[in-house]
Amino acid sequence: MAKLKAFKGYRPTNDKVKQVASRPYDVLNSSEAREEAKDNIYSLLRIIKPEIGLTPGVDLYTKEVYDKAKSNFDFFKENGWLVQDEEEYLYIYAQTMFGKTQYGIVGCASVDDYMNNVIKKHELTRPDKEEDRMKHVRVTNANMEPVFFSYTAVDEIDSIVGAFVKENNPVFDFTADDGVGHHFWVIKDKHIIKSIIDLFEKLPATYVADGHHRTAAAALVGNEKKRNNPEHTGEESYNYFLAVHFPDNQLTIIDYNRVVKDLSGYSKDEFMDKLKLSFDIEEIGSEVYKPNKLHEFSMYIEGRWYKLTAKPGTYDDSDPIGILDVTILTNQVLKPLLDIEDLRRSKRIDFVGGIRGLEELSKRVDSGEMKVAFALYPVSMKQLIDIANSGEIMPPKTTWFEPKLRSGLVIHELE
């Protein structure tokens, strides 16, 4: 049932791939991107974070920014830094982190699959970020960055991928500055391509692991193009979007934490008294404390770390949503105490991936930018798939996958 399509990818030349490849747009802010790309004219950040080539402080959502993305993409192609493959291929993208390697199949996923819920989601998206990526896709007419999908592992697919990487050298093979290895193969054999596509057809579903905003944006723009094309056939490239598909048993989810700007009128003591209704609280002190099991949290406020243990009755271990620590935090703290009703739209809350370390939480609180931080125990792949299959939705920013995909290894241009 799941559609996978080969495509004519734009790829960097071998001598420039390490310079072109970048971290994804949503894991670094404009100033970080500007610093990262300052001595590298080839960085894809110049396309996916085009504001770095404009005056600092520019409104990120103005036409000028998106036009800069388009002109930079054109410039990369004109200068031969990105070259399109002559035929439609599938690709294998592997990543190595801390001695563990995960192997993904790069191909195009179907807009219809997204609209018909064959591609299953587990998070709501924030409308402002969704619209931002839609504009980026419309103006550049391309999926610059792949979305991160998963599927229930299939032995036959594992065997094909395993044999291919054993028998063929990668076209790209480098280690990024963060120590993560990136390995990339091109599958040109039409028989192998067909075998993989046929095996995907037997999958009842695929799952958005990371990149819900990019997935929604790519699918919605594809659907727009379909509606606006009176000669639509279904074969156009805009009916598909760029994705890397990893088997579920190879993936790692880490914690995804929350920082909040204020206590919604409470003093610290009043807030702590309210928390005691739902949590057992233990003061840890100035030393960072990381939750080590389900239903355990850590909180940082006014220079001190606290261990919070959810009391029975605040969660439902028999329910795929009710068991989640993000649900407990939302229902017991964020909504009733801190008056954050809509996590997707509220400007009073931000989300911090665990890869930055819990020190990032204390840093943002100590700076005065935020008032309180919460660290959570990560969800599992089984929990994610159970929720997606049930049709339920997690609160936004529940899962953080590592390693992140490098952007720029291959690009899918729309017609």
N, C-alpha and C positions, 0 to 999 in steps of 0.2 A: 504493500500500500504506500510506502514512503518512496517518493520520487527523488532520484539522484541523477544529475545531468553533468556530463563532461562539458568543458567550455574552453575557449581560446583565451588563456590567461595572459595578462601583462606581467612580466617578471623582470626583476633587476638583472643586469649583467653580472656575471660571476665576480668580477673585480670590484663591484660596487655594492653587493648585496648586504654586507655587514653595515655599511654606511647608510643605505636606504632603509633597512629594517628598523622599526621603532617600536616603542611601547604603545599600547592602544591609547586612543584619545582620552578615555575617561579615567585613566589612572594617574594623570598628572595635570596640574593646572597650567594656566598660560605662562606664568613666570618660570615654572619648572621646565616647561617645554622650550621656552626661549633659551634658557640656560643650557639645556641638553643639546640643542641644535645649533648653538651659536657659532661653532667652528666647523659645521658640517652642512654644506650646501645641498647634499644629496638626501638628507633625512626626510622620510615621509611625513614627519611632523609638520613640514612646511605645507603639506596638503591637508592633513587631518586636523591640524591646529594652526590654520593659516594666519591667525591674528598675530603670530610671533613675527611676521614680516611687516606688520603695520605698527602704528604708534601705540606704545603701551597704554593700556586703559581704554582702548577702543571697545565699543559695544560689540560683544561677541555675536550678536544676532542681526547685524546690519548686512545689507546687500554687499557692501564693500568686502566683508570678510569671506562670504561664500564665493564671490567673484575671484578673490585672491586664490582660493582653493582651486578653482577651475583653471586659472591662468598658470598656476604652478604645475598642475597635472599636465597641461598641454606642454609646458616647458620641459618637464621630465621626459615626455615621449619624444619631443622634437630633438632633444639632445642625446637620445639613445640610452638614457639611464633606465628606462622601462621599455621592454620590447615584447610585442605580442607573439605568442606561439602561433604557428601556421595552421595547426589543426586543433580539434577539441580533445583535451586530455583530462584525465583525473590525476590527482597528485597525492602524495603521502607526506604529511608533516609530523615529525617526531620531535619531542622535547625531552631533555634530560635535566633533572634537578635533584640534587642530593643523592645521586647514584641511581635514580629511578627514571625509566624512559616510558613515555606514553605515545602511542602511534595513532594519528588521526587521518581520515580520508578526506581530502579536499575536493569538493565538487559543488555544484549548485543545487540548493534546495528549492522547492516549488512554492511559489506564491499561493497557488490553490491549496496546497497542503497546509499552509499557515491559516488560510481563511476557513478551511474545513476541519481544523483542529486535529489533523494528523500530526502536525508539529505541535507538541503540547508545551504549554507555558506553566510556570509556577509562581510568577511574580506579576504584579501590576506595574505599569510604567508611569513615569512622571510626564505629563503632557508637554511641558516646556522642553524637556530633553528629547522627547520623541519628535517634536516639530523641528528642532535643531538638526537632527540627523536626516529628517526628510528633506529639508532644504539642501543639505550637503549632497545627498544623493541626486536630487533634481538638477542642481547646478552643475555638478561634475559629471553627471550621467554615468555613474559608476558606483559599484560597491568597493570602496577603498580598503575596507577592513573586513575580514571574515568574522562571522558569528561562531560561537563555540557551542556545538551541539553534542549530545550524547545519544547512545542507543543501547539497548540491552545486548550485551556481548553475544556474538555469534561465532562459533568455532570455525566455520568455513571461511568467514571474512578474516578472522585472525590468521588462519593458515595461509591465505592468499597474500596478506600483507607481510607476514613473517617470511615467506619464501621470497617475495619480491625484494625486500630490503637486504636479505642475505645474499641474493644473487646479483644485485645492482648497486653501484656506487651512488651516493646522493649527489645531486647537482649543486646543492648548497650544504655546507657543513661548517658551522662556526659557533663559537661561544661568545655570548654577549657580555657586556661589562658586569652584569649582575651574577655571572657564573652559570647561567642557564645555557645549555647546549641546544642548538636548533639545527635540524637535519631535514632535508627536503628532497624528495624524489619525484620525477615525472613519469607517469605511467602512459606510455604511448601504444602499447600492445592492445589492439582492439578487442581481442578475445578476453584479456584480463579485465578491461574496462567493462565489457558486457557482463562478465561473471559477477563483478561487484555490484553493478546496477541491478541485475536480476536478483541478487541476494537482498538488496535494500528493498526491492519491491515486496518481499515477503515480511518485512518488518511492519508490525501494526502501527508503530508510532516512532517518532524521534522526539527528542526533548531539548528545549533551549536550556543549556547549562549556564552560559554567561553571555550577555549581550542582548537582553530583551529589548532595549531601545533601538539598537541597530537592526534587530530582526523585524520589529514592528515597522520601522521606517522603511526598510528595504521592501517589505511586503506591501505596505500601503502605497508606496510610490509605484511599484509594479502594477498594482490594481488600478491606480490612476491612469497609467499609460494604457492599460487595457480598455478602460472606459472611454478614453479619448481617441482611440484608434478605430475608425469605422471598418478598417480592413484587418482587424485583429484575427490571427489564426491560432494562437496558442503556442506557436513555435518561436516567437520572438524572445530575445535574451532577457527582456524585462520581466518575463514570466518566472524568472529564477533569480536567486541571489546567493552570494558567496557564503559558504559555511565549511567548517572543519568538524567532522563527525568522529568522536572518540567512543570506544566501548566503555560502558559504565564502570567496569571492574578495574580500569586503569586510572581513574580520576581521584583527585584529592580535593576536598573542600576544607577551607580553614575558616576561622571566625570572622564575622562581619559585625563591627561594633558601632555604637551610637554616641554622639555628643550633642548636648542640648544647651541652648544659649542662656536659659534662665529657669528659675523654679516656679514660674507662674504665680508669683506673689508670695510664696512661702519663704520663711526663713529656713536656714539649714536645719535647725532643731525641729521646726514644725514638719518639714519634709521627712525627716528621719522618723518622727512619730507616726506619720501616715504609712511609711514603708513597713513599719513593724506589724501592721495589720496583715500583710501578705507574705512577709519574709522574716526568717530568722537572720539577724544581723550580727556579724562579728567584725570588730575593727582589726585590721591587719597592720596599719601604720603607713610609713612612708615607702616601704618596699612594694614594688609592683606585684600584684596578685592576679594569676590567670585561672579562670574556672577550669576544673578538671573533670567535670561530669555533667550530665544532663540535669537541668533545673537548678544549676548553680551559676551565679553571676558574680562579677566583681564591679564595684562602683568607685569612682574617684571624684572626690569633692573637697574643696578647700585644703588641698595638700595631703589628704589621707585616702588610703585604699580600704575598702570594706568588702567582706565576703557576704553575699546575699544568697540564702537558700530558700527557694520557694516552698511555702507551706502547702500541705495536702489540701485539695479543694481549689487551688489556683490553676490547676492543669488537669487535662483529661488524657491519660496515656492510651486510651482506647480509640482516640480520634486522631487522624493524621495531621490535623491543624492544631488541635488542642494540646498535643504533646510537645509542641515546639516551644523553645525558650523565647523566640521572638514574639510568639503569641502571648506568653505570660507577661513579658515586659510591656507589650503594647496594651494589653487589657488591664493590667494591674498598676501600671506606672504612667506610661506616655499619654494615654487618653484621660483617665480619671484624675490624675494628680497634676500632670504638666500641661493638660489642655491641648494636646496635639491630636486633633481629630483626623487629619488627613496627612499621613506620612509622605504621600507623593507630592503634595503641594506646599507643605509648611516650610517656611524659611527659618524656623527656629531649631530645626534638627538637621544634623549632617551625619554621614555614614563613613566609617573609616575601616578599610580592609586590614585584616590582621597581619598581612605581610609587612605593614609599617611598624608593627610592634605595639605593645600597650603603652610604651613610652610616648608614642604619638598622642595618645589620649590625654595623658597628664600634661604634655606640652601645650595642647590646645586649651586646656582648662587653666593652667598656670599663667598663660599669656593674657587671660581675661576675655579672650574671644568666646569661650564657652564656660558654662557654670558647672556642669556635671557630665560625667562620662560613664557609660555602661559597656562592659565587655561580656560577650556571650560564648557559650560552648557551641562549636560548629555543628551544623546538621550533617546527616549522612546522605550518600547517594540513594540509599533505599528510601529514606524519608522523602527526598525530592521526587523520586519517581512515583511513590505512592500518592503524593499530593497531586502531581500532574495528572496521573491516571484517574484520580477521583474527581477531577474538574475543579478542585479547590485552588485557592490562590494564597500564597504566602504574602506577608507584608513586604514592601519593597526593600531591596538591599538585604536579603537574608543570607545569600550564599556568596562566598568569595573563593574562586578557584585559583590554584597556583600549580604550575607556572601559567602566566598569562600568554596568550598568543602574541607573537610578534606580527606587527602589521607591515605590509609591503613586500612579503615574499611572493604573493601573487594577487592580482587585482582583476575583478570582473567588470568589464565595460558593458553598458546597456546599449541597445539599439535606439 
